[in-house]
């Protein structure tokens, strides 16, 4: 099934923040039967960001991908993630963000209701 939404997070040295961010994303889909994917683009972090993310994601059941961003900038990371996204919509929270409950459901409802 093709994902309806691709969640794209660009990180660099965010080992302390990435897991709570991902967990806030996961809660968006606990009650819904929405197909989604997670794409994390790492800007060659010098901390354990990539390893922390990989270790956590090995235990989940949804589609995920971790990509490298050799240019290390947000813009180049977004471009890499967008090129790999398979969703009809892309959501791009920052690694330090925590999504408000129902944020994705509300956004998808608004997008679906527009002409």
Secondary structure, DSSP 8 states (H G I E B T S, - for coil): ---SEEEEEEESS-TTTHHHHHHHHHGGGSS----EEEEEEE---SSSHHHHHHHHHTT--SEEEEEE-TT-SHHHHHHHHHHH--SSEEE---TT----TTHHHHHHHHHHH--
